[in-house]
C-alpha cells in the first residue's frame, strides 16, 4: 500500500469516512447551486484597524490569527497592507464603516481579545513549513501564532500559558510535517475550501485571517527547485484533494519566481494539478482581510448592468470593422481587484467611459468582497461591460483535464458549469470567458467538451475564448453552436514591459496593439482583441481608438459586438456552425 493509501485509511479510521464518501459521490444536479465561498456572519460598522505592512513575520502572523478568531461571529478587526488600504474609503463613503480606531499596539490588542483564543502555537522560523502547520493548528485549536522571541511577551501580556511549540516535534522535513498534519489536524478542519501558500511570506500571510477563521486546510506544493523539495510530496497533496469535495476553490497561488526565491510548483502545473481533482483556483496574493470583507451586508439586492443596457446599438455596417477590447487574463483573480490591479490601471482612469471595454469579472468577488462588487456596478458607464472571467467560478482549465481524476467526471463538470451559470445570472452576465490552449485552436476533443458541458449552460449567450492567442484571425474566429456564439481572441500580448503609468511608453505600447489588430484582423470584419491588463487601460486604449476610427474601425463592448456579428449573418457573412 502506498503512502497516500495509508493516509487515506488513517483518515477514515479517525472518523472522516463520511466526508470522504460524500466527496466521491455524484452531485445532485437538481439541487440549488451552492455558495462556494464561506462568509463571516456579519461585520461591525465600528472597526479596529491594523496596518500589518510594517510588522515582523511573527507579529504579522499573530495579528492575522487574532483577526481570524476574533471575527468569527462579527468582524470587528480590519487589517490591510501596502496595497489595499483604499478599500476603507469605499466602506466609509458607503457608510458601512462609521468609526475606526487605529491600533499599533498588537500586544495590547491580544490582551483586549484574550477571550477569543485558548493559547499560543509557536512555529520554527528555520523551517518555513512549520508556519503552515501553525496556521492549521491555530484554526482548529483557537490559538494565536507567535514566533519564539515573542512567546514570553505574549504570555506576560495576556496571562495565558497554554502553549504548543512545534519545535518540540523536531520535524526533519516538509514531508514529515505534512504527514503529521494530515493525520492529526486535517480531519478536524473545514473541507469546503482550501488554501495554497508558503507560510511566512507576506503575500500569503496576509489572507490567513480567513484561513484561520474557517479552519481551512492550508498547504504548499514545493517545486523541484525548492530547498525542501522531496519526490512524492505531490502524492500526499493528491490525497488531500481526494478527501475533500469536488468543485471547491483553492484560495492563494501556486507561484514561481526563482532568483528571488519562492518557487513552488508554479502556476500552470498547480492549476492543472488541482483541477484534475475538481479544485479551481481563486488567485490571491498580497491582500486579504476576507474575514471582514465577507461579513459586510451591502445595500444592493440585485445586480444589473444598467449603464451598458441603456445604450442603443448601432446599425450594422458591412463596410466597418468592429473591435471588442477585452480584459480576459486577470479578472479571475480576487487579488487583482483589491491591489494595484483593476482600480489604478482601469477603473480610476479618468478616460474610462470614453472607449468601449469589456471586463472579465470573477463571481467570487461577489462573495469575497461584496462591497467592492457593488461599487463596480454602481460606477459602471455605458462603455464598461462585464462578462464572466476565465474560466467561470474560478481559474481552471476545462480543456486540460478538469475533473479528470474524480469519480464520475462528467457529472462534476456539468455541476461546475451549472454552478457558474447560476452565479452569472445573479451578476446579469450571459457571456463566459474560457481558458484554451495558447498555441493552438480548438481540437475536436475541445469541441466535444464544449458541446457536452458549456454550450448547454442555461441562458449562455456567448463564449469568449482564449487569451494571448495564436491560430485565430478575424476570418475564422467566430462560430455559432445552436444559439451560443463563440468569439476567439485574435491578439498576442507583447513581452515588452509597457509599464502602465509611464506615459512615455504610450505610443510604443499602442503601436503593438494596433499591429496585432490590423495583422490578425485583416481578413475579417469582427476583431475580438485582448489587451494585457497590467499594461493597458482606458488611456492607452483611447489613443488606439483615436488612431483607428478614421480608418473605419469602431470600438464596441462585447454585447454589441455579438449583436452586430449576428446581424452580419443576415447579410451572407459566414460562421462556423455545429
N, C-alpha and C positions, 0 to 999 in steps of 0.2 A: 504493500500500500504506500503511495507517495505521500509527501508531507501535506499537500493540500487536502487529500482524502482524510488523513489522520486528523487534521484540524477540524474539517467538516464534521467528522464523527464526534470529536470532543465538544464542538458547539452544540450538537444535538443532545449529547449527554448532559450538558449544562442547562438544558431546558429551552433551547430555541428552535426545537424541531418544528413547532407550529409555524414560526416565522419562515423557516426555510421552505416548508411545503407551500406556504402562501406565495413565496417569491417565485416558485416554479409553476404555479397553477395558471391556467389560461384566464385572461381578463374577461370580465362581463361587459361586452360591448354595448349592452342595452342600458347600463348604469350611467348616471350623470358623470361626465368627465371631472376628475378631481382637481383641486388646487394643488399644484406640485411644489409650492414654496411655503414653508412654515412661517407663521406670523405671530408676533407678540400681541397679546390680547388688546392692549391699549397703550397710549403714550401720554405722559403728563404734559401739560402746557407750561409747567414750571420746571426748567431743567437745570442740572448742574453740568456745565460743560468743561471738558478737559482736552487740552491740546497735547496730543501724545507724540508730536513730531520730534520734540527735543529730549525725550526721555531715554534713559538707558534701556537696554534689552529687558532686563529684569523688571524695571519699573513699568515699562510698556505692557509686558505680559501680566503684571499684577493688575493694572488698570483694566485691561481688556477682560480678564477673568472676572473681576469685580463687576464690571458693567454687565456681562452676560448673566451673572447670578442675580444682580440687583434688579435687572429689567424684566425678569421672567413674567411677572404679573402685570406690572405697569411700568413702562420705560420712563426712567427719570434721569439717568446718566446719558449724556450726549458727548461722544468723542469725535475728534476729527484730526486729520494730519495736515500735511502741507498743501494738499490739493482740493480738499472737499469742504473747507470751512464755509464756502459761499452758500451751501445749502441752508445754513442758518438764516440767511437773509430771506430766502423764499418762505421758510416757516414763519418768520416774524412778519413778513409782509402779508401773508395769508391769515395771520392770527392763530396759527397752530401752536406757536410758541409765544407765550405772553410775557414770560420773565426768564432771565438767565442769570445764574450765579456761576462765575468763572472760578474754577478750582485749580490751584497749582500745588496744593499740599496733598500728595497722594496717600501719605501715611495717615493723615487726618481723615481722608475720605474712607480708608479702610476701617478706621475706628467708628466712623459715623454709620457705616453699613455693616457693622460687625454681626448683626443678627441674620445676615443673608448668607453667611458661609460658616462651614464647620471647622476649618483649619487651613493648613497650607500644604502645598506639594512643591518640593524643591527639585529642580532639574540640574543636570550636569552640563555646564557651559562648554566642556571639552567634547561633548558628544551631542551634535545637533539633533539627532533622532530622539533624544530624551525629552526634547521640548514638545514634540507632537504627543509623546506619551503623557507628558504632564497636562497638556490641553485635554486629552481624552479622559484622564483621571479627574481633572477639575470639573468637567461636566457631570460625571456620574456621582462624584462624592462631594460636590458643592465646596470645592477648595479654591483658594487663591494661589496662583502660580508665583513663585518667588525664586530669585537667584540665591546661591549660598550666602553671598555677602549681605543680603537683605534680611536674612532669617531672624537674627537677634533683634533687629529694629522693629520688625512687624510683630514679633511676639511681645516685646516690651510695650508697643503702642496699643495693641488690641487685647493683650492678656490671654490670647488663645495659644495653646501649647500642643494641639493635635497636629502632628507633622508626619507626612510621608516624604522620605528622602529617597529619590530614585537612585542616588549614588550607592545606596546600600545593596542594590541588586547587582551592581558591577557588571552590567551588560557588556559583552565583548564585541558586539556588532549590531547593526541596524536590524539584521535578520533575527537575532535572538531577542531583541527588544520587541519586535513585531509579533513574534510567536507568543511571548508572554502577554502582550496586549490582547492579542486575538483570543487567547484562552480565558483571560481574566476580566477584561474591560469591555470588549466588543459585545458580548451577549447582553450587557446591561444598557447599551446605548439605543438611541432612536435610529432606526434604519430607513427612514423615509427620505433622507437626503444624505449626501456625502460631501466631504471637503478634501481637496488635494492642495498641499502646500508644504514648503520646507520651513518648519518651525524655527523661529529665531530671526527670520528676515522681516524687516518692516513690511514688505509687500504682502506678506501672508498674515503676520501677527495682527494687523490692523482689522481683519474681519473675524478674528477668533472670538469676539464677544458673542456673535451669533452662533458660532460652532458650539461654544460652551453653554449658551442659553438653552439650546435644544439637545445637548449631549449628542452631537453628530460625530460619526467616525471621521477623524482627520488622519490622513496618511500621505506618504510621499513615495514616488516611484523613482528610485535613483537610476540615472543613465549609466552607460558603460564608462563614462569619463568622470563620474562622481568618485570621490575619495573612498567612500564606504560602499561602493557597488559590489554586490555579490551575485553570481549567477543563481537564478531560481527565485529571486525576490519577487519578480513579477508573478510567479505562480502563486505566491502567498496572497498577493493583492487580488489575483483572479478568484481565490477562494472567498475573499471578502465580497467581490462582485456577485459571485454565485449565491451568496447567502444574504443578499439584500434584494428588495423588489425590483422588478423591471420597470423601465421608463421613469426613472427618478434622476434628479440633477446632481452633478458634482460641481460644487462651488469652488472656484480657485483657478489655477492654471498649471499646465504641465511644464512650462518654461523652456529655457535654452540658455544662451549667453556664451559661456566657455572661459575666455580670458578674465572676465570679470566674475568668474566662478558661476554659482547657482547650478547650471546644467539641468539635471532631471532627465526624464525620458524624452522630453521636448514635445512641441505642440501636436504635429500630425500623428506621431506614434501614440501619444497619450490619448488624444481624442478618439482615435481608431480603437485602441485597446479598451477603453471604457465603453465605446459604442458597441463593440462586439457583444457586450453583456447587457445592452439596453440601458446604458447610462449616458445622458447627454450633459455637456459641459456648460456651465454658466461662468464665462471667463471673468475672473476678478483678481486684481492685484491693486495694492496701494490705497484702496479705500474700503470702508466697512460701515460700522455704525448701524447695521441692519437690525440689531436688537431694538433700536429706537425707530428707524425708518418704517419697519413693517407694522409698527403699532399705531401709526398716525391714521386717524379716521378722517378722510378727506370729505369735502362737501359734494363733489361731483358724483352723481349716481349712475350716469350713463355717458359713455364716451362716444362722441360723434365728430367726424371730421367736417365740421360746419363750414369752415372757410373755403376749403377746396370745392366742396359741394355747391358753394354759392356762385361759382363762376360758370359762364356759358361756354360750351365747347365751340371751337372754331369749325368752319365748314371745311370738309376735306378738299384739298387742292392737289391734283396729281403732279403738279409742277414744283411742289415744295419737298424739302427733306425735313423730316421730323426727328428731333433728338430728345431722348429722355435721359437726363443725367441722374444717376442713382448712387446712393451710398449703400454698398452691399457687402462690405467686408469688416465693418466694425460694429454694426448695430446689434449684433448678437451678444455683445459683451456688456454686462451691467456696469462694469467699471468705466467703460468709455463714456457713459452718461454722467458719471459723478466726478471724474477728474479732468485733466486738461485735454479732454476729447471733444465731445459734441458741442458743449456750450461755448467755449472760447473760439473754436475753429469754425463752427457753423452757426449755432443758434444766436449768439450775441453779435454776429457780424452785422453792422448797420445796413449792409446791402442785401441782407436776407429778405426775400419777397420780391426782389427785382428780377430774379431769374428763377425759372421753374426747376425745382429739385425734389427728388423723391428719396425719402429716408427709410432705411430698414430699421425697424424697431422691435426689440425683443419683448415678448409678452411678460417675461419675468420682471421687468421694471414695474409693471402694473401692480405686482405683488411685493417686490422688494423695496421699492421707493415710490409708493403711490402718489405722494405729493409732487414729486418730480414729473411723473407721468401726467398728472393733472395739469401741471404748468405747460408742458409741451402742447397739449390740446388747446389750452386757453390762449396761447400766444401764436398758434399756427396761422399762417397767412394763406391766401388762395394759391400761392405758388409753392407751398410746402405740403407734400403729400406723403402719407405713411403707408408702408407695406410691411408685411411680416418678414423679419430678418432671417438670414441663413441659420439653420435650416428648420425653422419652426419654433417649437417650445424651447429649444436650446441648440447649442452648437454641436452638430454631429454630421456624419457622412452617410446619408441614406443610400448612396450608390457604392459605398465602400464597406459593406458588411455590417451595417447597424442591425443589432439583434441576432446576428448570425450564430451566436453561441448560447442562446437561451432556448428553453423548450418552446415549441410552437412559435417559431419566429414570425410567421406571417400574421398570427393573431396579435402579437405585440407591436408589430409595425403598423398594423391597422389602428391599434389603440393609440399609438403615438401620434399619428396624423389626425385622428379624430379629436384627441385632446388639444392638439394645436389649433384645429379649426374652431373648436369651442371658444378658445381664448381669442382667436382672431375676430370672431363675431362680437365679443364684448369690446373690441377695440375699433369696431366699424372698419374692418380691413378684410379685403377679399383677394389679395394678391400675396403669394408666398415666394420668398427667396429660397433657392435650393443650391447647396454646395455641389458642384460637379467637378469632374477631372479638369485640372487647369490646362493640360496639354492636348486633350482630345475632346471630340464631340461625344454626344450620347451614343452609346453602343446599343445593340439590340437588347442586351440584358438590362441596361438602364431604362430603356423604354418600357420593358416589361414591369420593372419596379414601379415606374411612374403610373403605368396603366392599372396596376393592382392596388396601389396604396395612396397615390397622390391625386390623380385625376378624379377618383370617386369622392373626394372630400366635399361634404355638403355645403354648397354656397361658394366654392372656389371659382374665381373668375380667371386668374392668370397665374402662371409660374414664371418667376423671374430667375432665370437660370445662369448660375456661374458668376465668377469674378476672375479678373486677371486672366482673361481668356485668349486662347489661340483657336484656330479652326474655323470659327464662325465669322461671316461677314454679313452685311445688311441683306445680301441676296439670299442667304439660306438660314437666317437666324430666327425665323418666325414660323410657328406651327399652330395648327388647330386640331385639338383632340376632342371631338364632340363639342361641348360648349366651352371647354377650357383652352385658352391660348397659352403658348409658351414663347417667351421672348428671351433669347440668349444674349448675353453680354458679348460685345464685339471688340472691346478695347483692352489693351495691355498696359499695366502701370509701368512707370519708369523707376529704375533703381537709383536715380539721382536723388540727392537729399534736397528736395524742394521745400525747405523749412517754411512752414505755413505762414508765419508772421514776418518774414523777410521780404518786404515789398520789392527789393532789388531783384528778386528771383521770379517775380510775377510773369514777366514776358516769356522767360525761358520755360517756365512750367506750363504756361498756356500754349506755347509752341508745341510741346509734346502732345497735349490732348487734341489740339487742332489736327496734328498729323495723324493721330490714331483715328479720329473721326472721319477725316477725309479719305484715308487709305482704306480702312475697313468698312466704310460706308459708301464707297464709290459705286458699288453695284446694286444699291437698293435705296429705297425711299425712307425706311424706318431704321433708326440707329439707336439701339439701347446701349448707352455708354456709361460704364462705371468710372467714377473718379475716386482716387485714393484719398480717403477722408482725413488722413494725417497731413496731407499736403494741400488739399484743395478745400475751399469753402466758397460762399457766395461771392466774395470779392473777385477771386480769380475766375470763377465760372461766369460772372457777369462780363468780365473782359472778353472771355471766349465768345459769349453770346453776341456782344457788340461787333466782334470781328466777323462772325459767320452769318448774322442776319442779312446783311446786304447781298450775300451770295445765295440767298434762298433757303436758308436753314431756319427752322422755327423750333424753339425750345418749349417742351411741354412736360407736364407731370405724367406719371405712368398711367393714371386713369384715362386721361385724354389721349395719350399715346395709343393705348389699347383700343379705345373707341375709334380713333382715326384709322388705325390699321384694319379693324373690322369693316369700316366704311370702304376702305380701298378694295376689299374683296368684291364688292358690288360692281367695281369698275374693271373687273377682269384681272386684277392683280392675283398672283398665285400664293398659295400657302401649302405647306406640307400637311396633309390630312391623314389621320389614322383612326 
